[in-house]
Amino acid sequence: MTPATPRIGIALAGGGPLGAVYEIGALAALEESIEGLDLNDAAIYVGISAGGLIAAGLANGITPHEMCRMFVESDATESKQELFKPEILLKPAWNEFSIRAVALPVLLADSLLHYFRHRGRASLANSLDRLKMTLPAGILSGEGIHEFLQKVFSAGNRTNDFRKLKRRLVIVATDLDSGEPARFGRSGLDHVPISKAAQASAAVPGLFPPVEIDGKYFVDGALRKTLHASIALEEEVDLLFCVNPLVPYNARTEHAPGKIAQGGLLSVLSQSLRAVIHSRVEIGMANYGVTYPDTDIVLLEPSQEDAEMFFTNLFSYNNRRRMCENAYQNTRMLLWQRRHELNAKLAHHGLRLKLSVLRDPTLTLVKTPARDKEDRFGLASLTDTLNSLERHLKITAG
């Protein structure tokens, strides 16, 4: 029997600034393309790392289109809302540096004292081993995330308090000392400000220092699981939408720009991380299908042939806009290609795809930005045109 009002869940994985931009584009396409779907009226939202920021926005009533203007088109001077600036992610962790610097003289003196006391029994390297404690736990400050979200959620009818939300929100971080997941928003951890929980969930080890909350330290929520979708499934939702922005790039395709190894260390590490994350998602989805057979699950991910998703520099305004538009258009194409399968699932819950919307080649999400000055030959414009043509041909052929 089809429920009059299906219980819908949203589970969003991490992926840094890249993941946040992809999720905004994908969610905007999803909401536009499904009749009866309101992404701001789900029964539960689960977010990890960058996904925690987006999930918190949805739970606070901020639509994907509003988030696009806030996070992606954040150089728009006509906007009156709080705007995200990438620079907040690039501030050095001065407090962390100062704490370690203060400890350096004491640790150095202690190391030298240990060496002279145990000369012949301990090497200098062994004695100086304790100096590793002077290395900072992170190089960039995550306070900008907390401060930005605190301002955003303090405006209008929004709230920075889990307990005052009209919808259930869970942001997952990892307890550094135990390795166990911490579910902020659940009883016992719902007193923590949403903005602080989001900062903790996005604290990538080595990049951002662990976040201290109530005497405990927390880091990125993706250390244990990629999606933590089981949190939403435990709430007995009827339909669960999952978004995972990070998939391994397939460089063996005809149009691939080259071998991944040619991109150096960062490209190799990125591909390795994506492969691990994606394999965990695949295993999780297989298990969920067996453990929660009564819940329909829709997973949205980028194409593994999407070179722009792999190589984009998110700290360029135009690149972020192009990537968000790319995510929006490619999600629309994905929904069209899977329309028969998805319509069968959606029909169980009184929803259906808007096929006329998916076929409309004029729809866009991001305003057309001014081209980079360096793009003298209009290559970016040509790329956009070819990509749009390819999507249109695939939809027409389908």
Buried (B, 14 or more C-beta within 10 A) or exposed (E): EEEEEBBBBBBBBBBBBBBBBBBBBBBBBBBBBBEEBEBBEBBBBBBBBBBBBBBBBBBBBBBBBBBBBBBBBBEEEEEEBBBBEBEBBEEEBEEBBEBBEEEEEEBBEEBEEBBEEEEEEBEEEEBBEEBEEBEBBBBBBBBBBBBBBBEBBEEEEBBBEBEEBEBBBBBBBBBBEEEEBBBBBBEEBBEBBBBBBBBBBBBBBEBBBBBEBEEBBBBBBBBBBBBBBBBBBEBEBBBBBBBBBBBBBBBEEEEBEEEBEEBEEEBEEBBEBBBEBBEBBEEBBEEBEEEBEEBBBBBBBBBBBBBBBBEBEBEEBBBBBBBBBBBBBBBBBBBBBBBEEBBEBBEBBBBBBBBEBBBEEEBEBBEEBEBEEEBEEEEBEEBBEEBBEEBBEEBEEE
